[in-house]
């Protein structure tokens, strides 16, 4: 550690830096970035927060959670004030009875991996948004809903080539690099009020409403951590609602774990309707209807944000057959249109089969969350294309005498 080029420091249970390698000390004593002032003997969290920048606050909060034992690790990218250099800082909890953390900062020399909501906007974004025509706005609203060009053409009753032309025009007018980038810029500019944002709770990032996110976690402790982070904004804001969604028994267990992790009962929130326990169903149509009913129930309470957390339990009792589960995931995007719901579908990478993770997690969610990282999903396939290109080609994992229920339903 003494000779490595990356900056390394050791923190005790109070967040005080007890040791640092030469690279860290050079950055702490001579720099003007996040590590400035983080010398041996200093309170690292307090010094970072003292710079009073959003990225410093985010890093300080993550490091503080690791030091306090609230999470096992934390990772975040941040840049220099001039935007020329970028680093990744990683905090790991010490594996010993007394709390503390090891901090590692590594400079990013390649292209930065950035969330779509952090992409640099052109300075004239407002003017660019104003240049979008009325018909292009109609197309853009359906782009926000996740429809592809053919679906948009059918919805608006216009030609496919016309939609393609409008789509390309919108992307160019907004100075975007892709379809998803254009939608992200709409979220920031809130074009015509068609898209609002809310803090995700995970990783100090905002997401658009409505939103459908695929979240990948590693075993039960990680699931409990991200669930707590996701619902905490709603627990702190009486205007928000929470839906816990899972196979029979799973949603209730999430509720019990949430109460245990908070250290207080949530009976009043459950009785008042601020928290709703909803169950998945083996029948895919009924599963979607249960989800729709839960969201509509929360909307009737005038919830400003509806946070839905679903634990995907591939093969569990009460969970749809694989092909039906994939069909459900592919349809959620359209179902959310016009709502203020943010739906997180959690996938356990330690247990679920590859097909569930790839076909369900990666192909059906416009946004994915891995650890504390939120990213636009380049592997996302809109519902119509998903059904046509992938789902109808799947065979059942169990012996059958005919097509699967999802394939049969959608081929009729």
N, C-alpha and C positions, 0 to 999 in steps of 0.2 A: 504493500500500500504506500510505502514511503516514496517509491520511484515511479508509480503509474502516472500517466499524464492527466487522468481524470481527477477531479477534486473529491476527497473523501473526508468525512468528519464523523465523530462519535458523540452522541447526545445522551445525557443521563435522564432519569425519570422526571426531572424538573425542566428539561429542554435545554440545559446548559451544555455548551460544547466543551467536552473534556479532553478531546484529542483531535488533531487534524493533520493531514499530510501536507508537504510543502506546497503542492499545487493549490490546495484549498486556502492556505495561509496567504499565498501571493494574491489570489483573487480577493480575499477578505480585506487585505491591507491596502491594496493599490487600485482596486476596481471601483466602478460606480454602478455596478449592476446589483442583482439580487443578493449576492454574497457579501457586498461591502459592509464591513463592520461586524461580520460573523466570525470573530476571532475566538481563540480559546478563552474560556471563562465568560463569554457572552451568552445571553439567552437568545438562541437562534430564532425562535418563533417571534419574540418581541421585536428583535432587530428587523426581521423581514417585514413585519406588519408596519414598522415605523416608516418604510418608504412610501406607504399609502398609495400604492398602485393596485389595480384589480388583479394583475397576475401575481404580485407579491402576496396579496391577501389570500388568493386561492392556494398558493404553495404553503403559506404559513398555516392555514387551516388544515390542510392535508397532513403536514408534518406533525402538527399538534395532536391530531387524531391518532396517529401512529404512536407517538410518545405516550399518550394516555392509555394505550391498549385498546382503543375503540376499533382499530382496524389493523390488519397485519402488514399492509404495504400501501404505498401511494406513489403515483408517477404523474408528472406534469411537464409539458413543454412550456418554455418562456423565452423571450427574446430581449436583446439589449434595447436601450432607449432609442437608438438610431435605426433599429430594425436590421442591422447588418449581420449580427450573429444570433444564433439560437442554441439553446441547451435543453437537455432533458434532465430533470432531477428526480431521483428515485429514493424513497425512504422505506426502510425495512425495519420491522420491530426486532429488538434483541431477543434471542431465544434464551432467556434466563428469568429467574423469579422477579428481579427488579426491572421495572420498565425502562425503556430508552429506545434509541434508534440509531441506525447507521444511515448516513446520507451520502449519496453518490451523485455527482453532477458530471454529465458527459456532453461535450459539444457535438452538435449535429452539423455534419459537414455536407450532407447531401440535401436533397429537397425536403423541406419540412412536411411532416404528415399533419395536416391541419383539418379541423372540422369544417363542414361547409359554411357554418354560421360565422367562422372566423376569417373567411376569405376576404381579401382587400376589396372594398367597394370602390368604384370610380367616384371621384369627388362630386360629379354632377348626377348622382343616382336619382335624385328627386326629379330633375329635368328629364332624365331618360324614362322614368316611370310615367311622367306626364305625356310622353310621346307615343305611348301605347294606345292604339285606336280602340274604339268600342268593341269591334268584332274580335280583335286580338285579346281584349280583356275576357271575353266569353271563353275563348280557347284557353287562356291562362288559368281561369278559374277551374277548368276541368283538368288541366295539367297539375294543379295543386292537389286535386283529389286523387291523382295517380293514374288517370286514364291515359291510354296510349292514343296515337293519332286516329286509328280506325274507330276506337270507342268514342272519341270526341266527335268524329264525323257523323257517327250514328246518333249521338246525343243531340247535336245541333242541326242535323238534317242537311249537311253540306258535304261536298266532295272530299275524299281523302287527300288528294293533291292540294286542295285549298287549305286544309288543316295543316298539312306539312309546311306549306309556305308561311302560314301565320305563325306556326311554332318557331320556325327558323328566324322569322322577323323579330319575334319577342326575344329570343336568345341574343340576337345581334343588338337590339335596342337597349337591352339591359347590360350589355358588355359582359355577358356570361360566357363561360367556356363549354357549358353543357346544359341539358334540360334541367337536371337537378340543381345545378348552380343557379339557374334562373329562378327556380322556385325558392331557393334559399334567399336570394336577394329580394324577392317579393316579401318573404317573411320579415326581413329587416326593414324594408320600406313600407310594409303593410299596405300594399296597393289596394285602394278602394275598400279597406277594412276587411278584405277577403281572408286574411290570415293573421292570427295573433300568435304571440309567443308566451311561453311560461318557463320558469326555471325547471330544469329536469330534476334537480336535487342531487344527481349523480355527477360528480366531476365539475361542478360549478358552471354548467352550460345551459343555454336556453334551447328549447325545441318549439317547433310550430304546433299550433292547434288547428285542426285535429292532427294527431300523429300516431303512427304505428311503428313501433320500434322492436327489433329483435335484440335481446340481451343475452349474452353468453356468460355463464357463471361456472365456477368450479366447486361443486359439492355444496352441502347444506350451509356451512358457516358463511360462505361467500354470498349465497342467496339471501340469507338473513341480513347481511350488511347492506346489500344494494336495495332490498325491499325497504329497510328503515330509511335509507337516504332518499329514496324516491317518494315515500309518503310523508316524510317530515314536513315539507312545505304546506301540505294540506292539514296536518295536525296543528300547525301554527296559525292557520288561516281558516276561520269558521266558514268562509264563503266557498271553500273547496270541498269536494267529495272524494271518497275512496271506495273503490270496488276491488275486492279480493276474489279472484276467479280461478277455480281449479276443479279437478274431479272431486266427487263426494268425499269429504273428510280432509282433503288437501287444503282447501281454502280456509277451513276452520283452524287447521294447524298453523297456517300462515298468520292468522289473527292472534292465536295464542302466543306464537313466537314473537310477534310484534309487541304485544303487551309485556312479555318477559324482557325483551331487549330495551324497552322504554323504562322498565321498572315501575310501571303503574298500570292499573286496570283501564281498559278501554270500553267498559260497559256503557257509560253514558253516550259515547260516540256511536256505539252500535244501536242503542235504543232510540237515539234521536234521528238515526238515518244518515248520519255523516259518514259512517262506514257501513258498507253493504257486503255481505258474504253471498256470492253467487256461484252456482255450480255449472260445470261443463256437463255435457250429455253425450252419450255414445252415438246418438243420432246427430249428424252434422247440422241438419236444418234446425233442430231444437237447440243445439249449442249456440248457433248464431242468434236465434231468437232470445235465448237466455241473456246473451251479452247485450243485445239490443234493448231488452227490457230493463236491464240494470242501468244502462246509460240513460235511457229515457226517464227512469225513476229519479236518478240524480239530477237530470235536467229540470224535472218538475219542481225540485227543491231550489231552483235558481242557482245551482252551483256554478261559479265562475270558471272553475277548472274541474274536470272529472278525471281522476287518476285511476287507471285500471291496471292491475298487476296480475298477470296470468302465468301460472307455473305449468309449462308444457310437460306432460307426463306420458310420453310415447309408450304405448303398450300397457298402461295402468288400467285397472278396472274402472269402468265408467268413462274412459277416454275413447274417442272415435278410432276406427281402424285407420291405419297409416294414410291410405289414399284419401279418406274422408277428412282427416286432420289437415292434410295439405290443401284440400279444396277450401276448407274453412279459412285458413290463413290467407289464401289468395283473395278472398272476398271481403276481408275486414276493412281494407282501404276504402272501398266504395261505401260500405255501411257507415263509416264514420263521417261522411260528408255532411257539413252543416252543424256538426257538434263541437263542443269544446273539450272533447275527450283526448287524452294521451294514453294509448294502450301499449303496455310493455309486455311482450311475450318472452318469458325466461326459459332458456335452454341450458340444460346441465351437460357441459362438455365431458364430464367424467363418467357419464352413464349412457347418454343417448347415442344411438347408432349414427354412423356417418350420414345416412340418407336423411335422417331427421334434421341433422345440423345443416346440411347443404341445401336440400330441397325445401325444408320448412323454414329454417332460420335465415339462410342467406338469400334465397330466391324470392321471398314473399314480403320482405320488410324494406321500405324505402330508406330507413335509417337503422344502423346497428350500433350497439354499445358493447365494447369489450373492455373490461376493467373500468377505468374512469374516462375512457375515450369514446366520444361520440363521433360517428363518421357517416357521410352520405354513402350509400351502398351501391357500388357500381355493378353488383350482381343482381340487383332487383329486377324482376320481370313483372310488368303489369298483368292484372288478372286474366284478361282475354288471351294474351300471348302465353301466359303460364299454362292455362288450361289446354290450349291448342298444341303447344310444342312439347310439354312435359307430362302433365298429369294423365292425359288419356293414353300415354304410352307405357305407364307403369303397370306392372303385374302385381297381383296380390301376393303377399308373403305367405298366405295360407292357401292350401288347395281349395279351389272352387270350381264349379261347373260353368261359370259364366263370368262376365265382367264385374269388377268391384262396384259397390253401390254408387260411389261418386262418378265413376266413368260411365256407368249405365245411365244415371240421372242426367248427365250433361251431354250424352250422345243422342238422347231421345229428342 
